């Protein structure tokens, strides 16, 4: 397996986990707390965030998109 495959696999793992976790969270803060420790899976990928603020923005977009389906 090449390095790019490993990076893409890790990114897929992050987004699959996010999809599972988001449904279990009542508030964005719960989602953030669950997903921020997993940010290392995004290292070297197009979704990589340079800091917590960027990660928070990315997760906030996902949160808003997910829950806008129910509004």
SULDAGI-V841021 format. One record per residue. N is the residue number from 1. RES is the residue in one letter. SS is DSSP state (alpha for helix, beta for strand, coil for the rest). PHI is phi in degrees with one decimal (999 if undefined). NEAR is the number of other C-alpha atoms within 12 Angstrom. Layout:
# SULDAGI-V841021
N/RES/SS/PHI/NEAR, N/RES/SS/PHI/NEAR
This chain:
# SULDAGI-V841021
1/X/coil/999/8, 2/X/coil/-78.2/8, 3/X/alpha/-61.4/12, 4/X/alpha/-66.4/15, 5/X/alpha/-65.0/13, 6/X/alpha/-62.9/17, 7/X/alpha/-62.4/22, 8/X/alpha/-66.8/22, 9/X/alpha/-63.0/20, 10/X/alpha/-64.6/25, 11/X/alpha/-63.2/26, 12/X/alpha/-60.4/20, 13/X/alpha/-59.1/20, 14/X/alpha/-59.4/29, 15/X/alpha/-71.6/23, 16/X/alpha/-66.6/17, 17/X/alpha/-63.4/22, 18/X/alpha/-59.1/32, 19/X/alpha/-64.5/22, 20/X/alpha/-71.8/16, 21/X/alpha/-70.0/27, 22/X/alpha/-59.4/30, 23/X/coil/-71.9/20, 24/X/coil/-91.0/17, 25/X/coil/-101.7/20, 26/X/coil/-90.8/13, 27/X/coil/-134.7/17, 28/X/alpha/-56.3/27, 29/X/alpha/-59.7/18, 30/X/alpha/-65.3/20, 31/X/alpha/-62.8/31, 32/X/alpha/-59.4/28, 33/X/alpha/-61.9/20, 34/X/alpha/-74.9/24, 35/X/alpha/-95.1/33, 36/X/alpha/-60.0/29, 37/X/coil/-67.8/17, 38/X/coil/-90.6/27, 39/X/alpha/-59.2/31, 40/X/alpha/-62.6/22, 41/X/alpha/-66.6/27, 42/X/alpha/-92.1/29, 43/X/coil/-55.3/23, 44/X/coil/81.8/20, 45/X/coil/-105.6/22, 46/X/coil/-60.6/16, 47/X/coil/-87.7/24, 48/X/coil/-55.9/26, 49/X/coil/-112.7/23, 50/X/coil/-75.8/18, 51/X/coil/-156.6/16, 52/X/alpha/-62.0/20, 53/X/alpha/-64.4/14, 54/X/alpha/-65.1/16, 55/X/alpha/-64.6/26, 56/X/alpha/-61.7/27, 57/X/alpha/-61.7/20, 58/X/alpha/-62.6/28, 59/X/alpha/-67.6/34, 60/X/alpha/-63.9/26, 61/X/alpha/-62.0/18, 62/X/alpha/-63.8/24, 63/X/alpha/-58.8/29, 64/X/alpha/-63.6/19, 65/X/alpha/-63.5/15, 66/X/alpha/-61.9/21, 67/X/alpha/-82.7/19, 68/X/alpha/-68.8/11, 69/X/coil/-64.3/9, 70/X/coil/-105.4/9, 71/X/coil/-97.0/7
